[in-house]
Amino acid sequence: MEGFRFKHPIEVRYGDLDPQGHLNNAKHFTYIEQARVNYIRHLDLWDGESFLDLGFILANAQITYRKPIRLGDPVLVGVRVTRLGNKSLTMVYAIENAETCELYASASTVQVAFDYHSKHTFPIPEDWRTRIIEYEGLI
């Protein structure tokens, strides 16, 4: 999975499938969400204790489906930050077969720094920005 430092394995569950026997389209978003949350925890941007302290809210999500995912397929989701704004950041994803590297889907999301207690956006904290820049090698 070229270009992605962070990769998260996903187990395809029977309940994730649709009547045609492949992954339900909506579950792709669940898979990238799971990878995104683990990326955020990996960089220590959230301790995982309270969802209200997460610090990000999803503003936009898009996905391009390439190939169906079936029960038993070894799935790996790559995540990276490609843009850091003042209050928002863009993440991109690759959902691939962990063994063959075939691309199942690609996606992108925009997250906004958000305080769930006050219900307001805020500038991305400098320590978050520094961790992301150092991890991703952004300039």
NORZIDA-V481111 format. One record per residue. N is the residue number from 0. RES is the residue in three letters. OMEGA is omega in radians with two decimals (* if undefined). Layout:
# NORZIDA-V481111
N/RES/OMEGA  N/RES/OMEGA
This chain:
# NORZIDA-V481111
0/MET/-3.04  1/GLU/3.08  2/GLY/-3.13  3/PHE/3.06  4/ARG/-3.10  5/PHE/3.12  6/LYS/-3.12  7/HIS/3.12  8/PRO/3.12  9/ILE/3.03  10/GLU/3.09  11/VAL/-3.13  12/ARG/3.12  13/TYR/-3.12  14/GLY/3.11  15/ASP/-3.02  16/LEU/3.05  17/ASP/-3.10  18/PRO/3.11  19/GLN/3.08  20/GLY/3.04  21/HIS/-3.07  22/LEU/3.07  23/ASN/-3.08  24/ASN/-3.11  25/ALA/-3.12  26/LYS/3.06  27/HIS/3.12  28/PHE/3.07  29/THR/3.14  30/TYR/3.13  31/ILE/3.07  32/GLU/3.13  33/GLN/3.11  34/ALA/-3.13  35/ARG/3.14  36/VAL/3.12  37/ASN/3.04  38/TYR/-3.13  39/ILE/3.10  40/ARG/3.13  41/HIS/3.13  42/LEU/3.12  43/ASP/3.08  44/LEU/3.11  45/TRP/-3.08  46/ASP/3.11  47/GLY/-3.10  48/GLU/-3.10  49/SER/3.10  50/PHE/-3.14  51/LEU/3.11  52/ASP/-3.10  53/LEU/3.06  54/GLY/3.10  55/PHE/3.01  56/ILE/-3.12  57/LEU/-3.13  58/ALA/-3.09  59/ASN/3.07  60/ALA/3.08  61/GLN/-3.13  62/ILE/3.03  63/THR/-3.12  64/TYR/-3.11  65/ARG/-3.03  66/LYS/-3.13  67/PRO/3.03  68/ILE/-3.09  69/ARG/3.11  70/LEU/3.12  71/GLY/3.10  72/ASP/3.10  73/PRO/-3.03  74/VAL/3.08  75/LEU/3.13  76/VAL/3.04  77/GLY/-3.13  78/VAL/2.99  79/ARG/3.05  80/VAL/-3.13  81/THR/3.14  82/ARG/3.04  83/LEU/3.07  84/GLY/3.10  85/ASN/-3.12  86/LYS/-3.07  87/SER/3.05  88/LEU/3.11  89/THR/3.06  90/MET/3.04  91/VAL/-3.02  92/TYR/2.94  93/ALA/3.06  94/ILE/-3.01  95/GLU/2.95  96/ASN/-3.07  97/ALA/-3.11  98/GLU/-3.04  99/THR/-3.08  100/CYS/3.06  101/GLU/-3.12  102/LEU/3.06  103/TYR/-3.10  104/ALA/3.00  105/SER/-3.05  106/ALA/3.00  107/SER/3.09  108/THR/2.99  109/VAL/3.06  110/GLN/3.08  111/VAL/3.05  112/ALA/-2.97  113/PHE/3.07  114/ASP/-3.09  115/TYR/3.13  116/HIS/-3.12  117/SER/-3.12  118/LYS/3.12  119/HIS/3.01  120/THR/3.08  121/PHE/3.09  122/PRO/3.09  123/ILE/-3.12  124/PRO/-3.10  125/GLU/3.14  126/ASP/3.05  127/TRP/-3.12  128/ARG/-3.12  129/THR/-3.14  130/ARG/-3.13  131/ILE/-3.13  132/ILE/-3.13  133/GLU/-3.12  134/TYR/-3.07  135/GLU/-3.08  136/GLY/3.13  137/LEU/3.10  138/ILE/*
